[in-house]
Amino acid sequence: MKQRLSPVLIFAGIVNFVLFFIKFYIGIRTNSQCIYTDSINNLMDTLSLCLAIVGISFINKPATTNFQHGFGRMEDLTSFVMSLIMTVAGLGFAYTSLIRILSPIPVWYFTKYAVIIGVTCIVKLFLGVVFSIRYKKENSTVIKTVMLDSFLDCGITAVTIVSFTLSNYIGFMFDAFLGLVISIIIAIAGIKLIISSIGEILGKHNEEIHSNAENVVLDICKSTSFSLKDLKIHSYGAIKNYVTLSMVSTEENIAEMQKIQNTIKSRLEEMGYSSTIEWEVTS
């Protein structure tokens, strides 16, 4: 099964790059730490999306002698690096915000800029919804990372608008303080995604895939003399899952065993799983 290079990733990369320029310009013009932080976050998103595109391109490469199961793990590695970028960016923003808190500088408010930032918030929400729909179809860790990041960015931009507006009344330090809050949120989200990605890279047990495969086998074998002894899942990326089954039969009926084996393999292939079946005959 081949994972296509989604045009949505390319489109989202272009959109984030445009948003970076818009927010960066407004951040410089208004001297707002929150808007500046948000703009650099969009630049990091652009770099992450470029990395995602490269990662999926690797996933689609055919298997080689050295990589007999293909390059499916590249997706998990890509997700890990994207999460790492998010975390480092968040910590960097936090440092800058602390400097602003210790040495507050003026923030100049303009209604037209607040409206523009509001529009960018809606754009990020739209991207999040699009990636959410895509994730339900592909179940890709890269798409999931980008989806969560888009929704997070939408919330961050909403907080940015509040900060930018209220700093005009409360004081300049408020902008820097909310900038620190945003930075911490970005860093925490990145750390959580790093932990999740490491789990996938190390081969964390996928209960959903295991349960789906087991239910299929049990359904096929009910009311027969065959039973399931053991089931193991070997995952090489979201789209490359191999199932190893150990089946038990109380009689050596080769024709019936072959029939059951073909049925199981066919059902698992429909779910996107490749399978190997080993038989054990007991008296």
C-alpha positions as a Markdown table, in Angstrom:
| # | Residue | x | y | z |
|---|---|---|---|---|
| 1 | Met | 0.0 | 0.0 | 0.0 |
| 2 | Lys | 1.5 | 3.3 | -1.1 |
| 3 | Gln | 1.0 | 6.5 | 0.8 |
| 4 | Arg | 0.5 | 9.4 | -1.5 |
| 5 | Leu | 2.3 | 12.7 | -1.2 |
| 6 | Ser | -0.7 | 14.8 | -0.2 |
| 7 | Pro | -1.2 | 18.1 | -2.0 |
| 8 | Val | -2.6 | 19.4 | 1.3 |
| 9 | Leu | 0.9 | 19.3 | 2.8 |
| 10 | Ile | 2.3 | 21.4 | 0.0 |
| 11 | Phe | -0.6 | 23.8 | 0.2 |
| 12 | Ala | -0.3 | 24.1 | 4.0 |
| 13 | Gly | 3.4 | 24.7 | 3.7 |
| 14 | Ile | 2.8 | 27.6 | 1.3 |
| 15 | Val | 0.0 | 29.0 | 3.6 |
| 16 | Asn | 2.2 | 28.9 | 6.7 |
| 17 | Phe | 5.1 | 30.6 | 4.8 |
| 18 | Val | 2.7 | 33.4 | 3.8 |
| 19 | Leu | 1.3 | 33.7 | 7.4 |
| 20 | Phe | 4.9 | 33.9 | 8.7 |
| 21 | Phe | 5.6 | 37.0 | 6.5 |
| 22 | Ile | 2.3 | 38.6 | 7.5 |
| 23 | Lys | 2.7 | 38.1 | 11.2 |
| 24 | Phe | 6.4 | 38.9 | 11.1 |
| 25 | Tyr | 5.7 | 42.3 | 9.5 |
| 26 | Ile | 3.0 | 43.1 | 12.0 |
| 27 | Gly | 5.2 | 41.9 | 14.9 |
| 28 | Ile | 7.9 | 44.3 | 13.8 |
| 29 | Arg | 5.5 | 47.2 | 13.1 |
| 30 | Thr | 3.8 | 46.8 | 16.5 |
| 31 | Asn | 6.7 | 45.6 | 18.6 |
| 32 | Ser | 4.5 | 42.8 | 19.9 |
| 33 | Gln | 6.3 | 39.8 | 21.4 |
| 34 | Cys | 3.2 | 37.6 | 21.0 |
| 35 | Ile | 2.8 | 38.3 | 17.3 |
| 36 | Tyr | 6.5 | 38.0 | 16.7 |
| 37 | Thr | 6.6 | 34.6 | 18.5 |
| 38 | Asp | 3.5 | 33.5 | 16.5 |
| 39 | Ser | 5.2 | 34.4 | 13.3 |
| 40 | Ile | 8.4 | 32.4 | 14.0 |
| 41 | Asn | 6.1 | 29.5 | 15.0 |
| 42 | Asn | 4.6 | 29.6 | 11.5 |
| 43 | Leu | 8.1 | 29.6 | 10.0 |
| 44 | Met | 8.9 | 26.5 | 12.1 |
| 45 | Asp | 5.6 | 25.0 | 10.8 |
| 46 | Thr | 6.8 | 25.7 | 7.2 |
| 47 | Leu | 10.1 | 23.9 | 7.8 |
| 48 | Ser | 8.3 | 21.0 | 9.5 |
| 49 | Leu | 5.9 | 20.6 | 6.5 |
| 50 | Cys | 8.9 | 20.6 | 4.1 |
| 51 | Leu | 10.4 | 17.8 | 6.3 |
| 52 | Ala | 7.1 | 16.0 | 6.2 |
| 53 | Ile | 7.0 | 16.1 | 2.4 |
| 54 | Val | 10.6 | 14.7 | 2.2 |
| 55 | Gly | 9.6 | 12.0 | 4.8 |
| 56 | Ile | 6.6 | 10.8 | 2.8 |
| 57 | Ser | 8.7 | 10.7 | -0.4 |
| 58 | Phe | 11.0 | 8.3 | 1.4 |
| 59 | Ile | 8.0 | 6.2 | 2.6 |
| 60 | Asn | 7.0 | 5.7 | -1.1 |
| 61 | Lys | 10.4 | 4.3 | -2.1 |
| 62 | Pro | 10.4 | 0.6 | -2.8 |
| 63 | Ala | 12.1 | -1.9 | -0.5 |
| 64 | Thr | 15.8 | -2.6 | -1.0 |
| 65 | Thr | 18.1 | -5.4 | 0.0 |
| 66 | Asn | 19.2 | -3.5 | 3.1 |
| 67 | Phe | 15.7 | -2.3 | 3.9 |
| 68 | Gln | 13.5 | -5.3 | 3.1 |
| 69 | His | 10.4 | -3.8 | 4.7 |
| 70 | Gly | 10.7 | -0.5 | 3.0 |
| 71 | Phe | 11.1 | 3.0 | 4.6 |
| 72 | Gly | 7.8 | 3.2 | 6.6 |
| 73 | Arg | 9.7 | 4.0 | 9.8 |
| 74 | Met | 10.8 | 7.3 | 8.1 |
| 75 | Glu | 7.3 | 8.6 | 8.9 |
| 76 | Asp | 7.9 | 8.2 | 12.6 |
| 77 | Leu | 11.4 | 9.7 | 12.4 |
| 78 | Thr | 10.0 | 12.7 | 10.5 |
| 79 | Ser | 7.3 | 13.1 | 13.1 |
| 80 | Phe | 10.0 | 13.0 | 15.8 |
| 81 | Val | 12.2 | 15.7 | 14.1 |
| 82 | Met | 9.1 | 17.9 | 13.6 |
| 83 | Ser | 8.2 | 17.6 | 17.3 |
| 84 | Leu | 11.8 | 18.4 | 18.2 |
| 85 | Ile | 11.7 | 21.6 | 16.1 |
| 86 | Met | 8.5 | 22.6 | 17.8 |
| 87 | Thr | 10.0 | 22.0 | 21.3 |
| 88 | Val | 13.2 | 23.9 | 20.6 |
| 89 | Ala | 11.2 | 26.8 | 19.1 |
| 90 | Gly | 9.0 | 27.0 | 22.1 |
| 91 | Leu | 11.9 | 27.1 | 24.5 |
| 92 | Gly | 13.6 | 29.8 | 22.4 |
| 93 | Phe | 10.4 | 31.9 | 22.5 |
| 94 | Ala | 10.2 | 31.4 | 26.3 |
| 95 | Tyr | 13.7 | 32.9 | 26.7 |
| 96 | Thr | 12.9 | 35.9 | 24.5 |
| 97 | Ser | 9.6 | 36.5 | 26.4 |
| 98 | Leu | 11.4 | 36.4 | 29.8 |
| 99 | Ile | 13.8 | 39.1 | 28.5 |
| 100 | Arg | 10.8 | 41.2 | 27.5 |
| 101 | Ile | 9.2 | 40.7 | 31.0 |
| 102 | Leu | 12.4 | 41.9 | 32.7 |
| 103 | Ser | 12.8 | 44.8 | 30.3 |
| 104 | Pro | 9.4 | 45.8 | 28.9 |
| 105 | Ile | 9.2 | 47.7 | 25.7 |
| 106 | Pro | 6.3 | 49.6 | 24.1 |
| 107 | Val | 3.7 | 47.8 | 22.0 |
| 108 | Trp | 1.8 | 49.8 | 19.4 |
| 109 | Tyr | -1.8 | 48.8 | 18.8 |
| 110 | Phe | -3.6 | 49.1 | 15.4 |
| 111 | Thr | -7.1 | 47.7 | 14.9 |
| 112 | Lys | -6.4 | 46.8 | 11.3 |
| 113 | Tyr | -3.5 | 44.5 | 12.4 |
| 114 | Ala | -5.7 | 42.9 | 15.0 |
| 115 | Val | -8.3 | 42.1 | 12.3 |
| 116 | Ile | -5.6 | 40.6 | 10.0 |
| 117 | Ile | -4.3 | 38.4 | 12.9 |
| 118 | Gly | -7.9 | 37.3 | 13.4 |
| 119 | Val | -8.1 | 36.2 | 9.8 |
| 120 | Thr | -4.9 | 34.1 | 10.1 |
| 121 | Cys | -6.5 | 32.4 | 13.1 |
| 122 | Ile | -9.4 | 31.3 | 11.0 |
| 123 | Val | -7.0 | 30.1 | 8.3 |
| 124 | Lys | -5.2 | 27.8 | 10.8 |
| 125 | Leu | -8.5 | 26.5 | 12.1 |
| 126 | Phe | -9.4 | 25.6 | 8.5 |
| 127 | Leu | -6.1 | 23.8 | 8.0 |
| 128 | Gly | -6.6 | 21.9 | 11.2 |
| 129 | Val | -10.1 | 20.7 | 10.0 |
| 130 | Val | -8.6 | 19.7 | 6.6 |
| 131 | Phe | -5.8 | 17.6 | 8.2 |
| 132 | Ser | -8.3 | 16.1 | 10.6 |
| 133 | Ile | -10.3 | 14.7 | 7.7 |
| 134 | Arg | -7.1 | 13.6 | 6.0 |
| 135 | Tyr | -5.9 | 11.8 | 9.2 |
| 136 | Lys | -9.2 | 9.8 | 9.4 |
| 137 | Lys | -8.5 | 8.5 | 5.9 |
| 138 | Glu | -4.7 | 7.8 | 6.2 |
| 139 | Asn | -4.0 | 7.3 | 9.9 |
| 140 | Ser | -0.5 | 8.9 | 9.3 |
| 141 | Thr | 1.6 | 10.0 | 12.3 |
| 142 | Val | 2.9 | 12.9 | 10.2 |
| 143 | Ile | -0.6 | 14.1 | 9.3 |
| 144 | Lys | -1.6 | 13.7 | 13.0 |
| 145 | Thr | 1.4 | 15.9 | 14.1 |
| 146 | Val | 0.5 | 18.6 | 11.5 |
| 147 | Met | -3.2 | 18.4 | 12.4 |
| 148 | Leu | -2.5 | 18.9 | 16.2 |
| 149 | Asp | -0.1 | 21.6 | 15.4 |
| 150 | Ser | -2.6 | 23.5 | 13.3 |
| 151 | Phe | -5.3 | 23.4 | 16.1 |
| 152 | Leu | -2.6 | 24.4 | 18.6 |
| 153 | Asp | -1.6 | 27.3 | 16.4 |
| 154 | Cys | -5.2 | 28.4 | 16.1 |
| 155 | Gly | -5.5 | 28.6 | 19.9 |
| 156 | Ile | -2.1 | 30.4 | 20.1 |
| 157 | Thr | -3.1 | 33.0 | 17.5 |
| 158 | Ala | -6.4 | 33.6 | 19.4 |
| 159 | Val | -4.5 | 34.2 | 22.6 |
| 160 | Thr | -2.2 | 36.5 | 20.6 |
| 161 | Ile | -5.1 | 38.7 | 19.5 |
| 162 | Val | -6.2 | 39.0 | 23.1 |
| 163 | Ser | -2.7 | 39.9 | 24.3 |
| 164 | Phe | -2.2 | 42.4 | 21.5 |
| 165 | Thr | -5.5 | 44.1 | 22.2 |
| 166 | Leu | -5.3 | 44.1 | 26.0 |
| 167 | Ser | -1.7 | 45.2 | 26.2 |
| 168 | Asn | -2.9 | 48.5 | 24.9 |
| 169 | Tyr | -4.9 | 49.0 | 28.1 |
| 170 | Ile | -3.1 | 46.8 | 30.7 |
| 171 | Gly | 0.5 | 47.4 | 29.9 |
| 172 | Phe | 3.4 | 46.3 | 27.8 |
| 173 | Met | 4.5 | 43.5 | 30.2 |
| 174 | Phe | 1.2 | 41.7 | 29.6 |
| 175 | Asp | 2.2 | 41.1 | 26.0 |
| 176 | Ala | 5.5 | 39.6 | 27.1 |
| 177 | Phe | 3.8 | 37.5 | 29.8 |
| 178 | Leu | 1.3 | 35.9 | 27.4 |
| 179 | Gly | 4.2 | 35.4 | 25.0 |
| 180 | Leu | 5.8 | 33.3 | 27.7 |
| 181 | Val | 2.6 | 31.3 | 28.2 |
| 182 | Ile | 2.3 | 30.6 | 24.5 |
| 183 | Ser | 6.0 | 29.5 | 24.4 |
| 184 | Ile | 5.4 | 27.1 | 27.2 |
| 185 | Ile | 2.3 | 25.6 | 25.5 |
| 186 | Ile | 4.3 | 25.1 | 22.3 |
| 187 | Ala | 7.2 | 23.5 | 24.2 |
| 188 | Ile | 4.9 | 21.1 | 26.2 |
| 189 | Ala | 3.0 | 20.1 | 23.1 |
| 190 | Gly | 6.3 | 19.4 | 21.3 |
| 191 | Ile | 7.6 | 17.3 | 24.2 |
| 192 | Lys | 4.4 | 15.2 | 24.2 |
| 193 | Leu | 4.7 | 14.6 | 20.5 |
| 194 | Ile | 8.4 | 13.6 | 21.0 |
| 195 | Ile | 7.5 | 11.0 | 23.6 |
| 196 | Ser | 4.7 | 9.6 | 21.2 |
| 197 | Ser | 7.1 | 9.5 | 18.3 |
| 198 | Ile | 9.8 | 7.7 | 20.2 |
| 199 | Gly | 7.3 | 5.1 | 21.2 |
| 200 | Glu | 6.4 | 4.5 | 17.6 |
| 201 | Ile | 10.1 | 4.3 | 16.6 |
| 202 | Leu | 10.9 | 1.8 | 19.3 |
| 203 | Gly | 8.0 | -0.3 | 18.2 |
| 204 | Lys | 5.3 | 0.3 | 20.8 |
| 205 | His | 2.5 | -2.2 | 20.9 |
| 206 | Asn | -0.4 | -1.1 | 18.7 |
| 207 | Glu | -3.5 | -2.4 | 20.6 |
| 208 | Glu | -5.9 | -1.2 | 17.8 |
| 209 | Ile | -4.2 | -3.2 | 15.0 |
| 210 | His | -3.7 | -6.2 | 17.3 |
| 211 | Ser | -7.4 | -6.2 | 18.3 |
| 212 | Asn | -8.6 | -5.7 | 14.7 |
| 213 | Ala | -6.5 | -8.6 | 13.4 |
| 214 | Glu | -7.5 | -10.9 | 16.3 |
| 215 | Asn | -11.2 | -10.2 | 15.8 |
| 216 | Val | -11.0 | -11.1 | 12.1 |
| 217 | Val | -9.3 | -14.4 | 12.9 |
| 218 | Leu | -11.7 | -15.3 | 15.7 |
| 219 | Asp | -14.7 | -14.5 | 13.5 |
| 220 | Ile | -13.5 | -16.7 | 10.7 |
| 221 | Cys | -12.5 | -19.6 | 13.0 |
| 222 | Lys | -15.7 | -19.7 | 15.1 |
| 223 | Ser | -17.7 | -22.9 | 14.8 |
| 224 | Thr | -14.6 | -24.7 | 13.3 |
| 225 | Ser | -11.9 | -27.0 | 14.6 |
| 226 | Phe | -9.3 | -24.3 | 14.2 |
| 227 | Ser | -8.2 | -21.8 | 16.9 |
| 228 | Leu | -5.8 | -19.0 | 17.4 |
| 229 | Lys | -2.7 | -19.7 | 19.5 |
| 230 | Asp | -0.6 | -16.6 | 19.1 |
| 231 | Leu | -0.7 | -13.3 | 17.1 |
| 232 | Lys | 2.1 | -10.8 | 16.7 |
| 233 | Ile | 2.2 | -7.4 | 14.9 |
| 234 | His | 5.2 | -6.0 | 13.2 |
| 235 | Ser | 4.8 | -2.4 | 12.1 |
| 236 | Tyr | 7.0 | -0.5 | 9.7 |
| 237 | Gly | 5.2 | 2.7 | 9.6 |
| 238 | Ala | 1.4 | 3.4 | 9.6 |
| 239 | Ile | 0.8 | 1.8 | 6.2 |
| 240 | Lys | 3.1 | -1.3 | 6.6 |
| 241 | Asn | 1.8 | -3.7 | 9.1 |
| 242 | Tyr | 2.6 | -7.4 | 9.1 |
| 243 | Val | 0.7 | -10.0 | 11.1 |
| 244 | Thr | 2.2 | -13.3 | 12.2 |
| 245 | Leu | -0.4 | -15.9 | 13.2 |
| 246 | Ser | 0.1 | -19.2 | 15.0 |
| 247 | Met | -3.0 | -21.4 | 14.3 |
| 248 | Val | -3.9 | -24.7 | 16.0 |
| 249 | Ser | -5.9 | -27.5 | 14.3 |
| 250 | Thr | -7.2 | -30.7 | 16.0 |
| 251 | Glu | -7.0 | -32.6 | 12.7 |
| 252 | Glu | -4.6 | -32.5 | 9.8 |
| 253 | Asn | -7.1 | -31.5 | 7.1 |
| 254 | Ile | -4.9 | -29.9 | 4.5 |
| 255 | Ala | -7.7 | -28.7 | 2.2 |
| 256 | Glu | -9.7 | -27.1 | 5.0 |
| 257 | Met | -6.6 | -25.5 | 6.6 |
| 258 | Gln | -5.7 | -24.0 | 3.2 |
| 259 | Lys | -9.2 | -22.7 | 2.8 |
| 260 | Ile | -9.2 | -21.0 | 6.3 |
| 261 | Gln | -5.7 | -19.7 | 5.6 |
| 262 | Asn | -6.7 | -18.0 | 2.3 |
| 263 | Thr | -9.8 | -16.5 | 3.9 |
| 264 | Ile | -7.8 | -15.0 | 6.8 |
| 265 | Lys | -5.1 | -13.6 | 4.5 |
| 266 | Ser | -7.8 | -12.1 | 2.2 |
| 267 | Arg | -9.6 | -10.4 | 5.1 |
| 268 | Leu | -6.4 | -9.1 | 6.5 |
| 269 | Glu | -5.3 | -7.7 | 3.1 |
| 270 | Glu | -8.6 | -5.8 | 2.9 |
| 271 | Met | -7.6 | -4.1 | 6.1 |
| 272 | Gly | -4.1 | -3.3 | 4.7 |
| 273 | Tyr | -2.2 | -6.0 | 6.7 |
| 274 | Ser | 0.2 | -8.5 | 5.2 |
| 275 | Ser | 0.2 | -11.8 | 7.0 |
| 276 | Thr | 2.1 | -15.1 | 7.7 |
| 277 | Ile | 0.4 | -18.1 | 9.1 |
| 278 | Glu | 2.0 | -21.0 | 10.9 |
| 279 | Trp | 0.0 | -24.2 | 11.7 |
| 280 | Glu | 0.2 | -26.6 | 14.6 |
| 281 | Val | -1.7 | -29.9 | 14.6 |
| 282 | Thr | -2.7 | -31.3 | 18.0 |
| 283 | Ser | -4.4 | -34.6 | 18.7 |
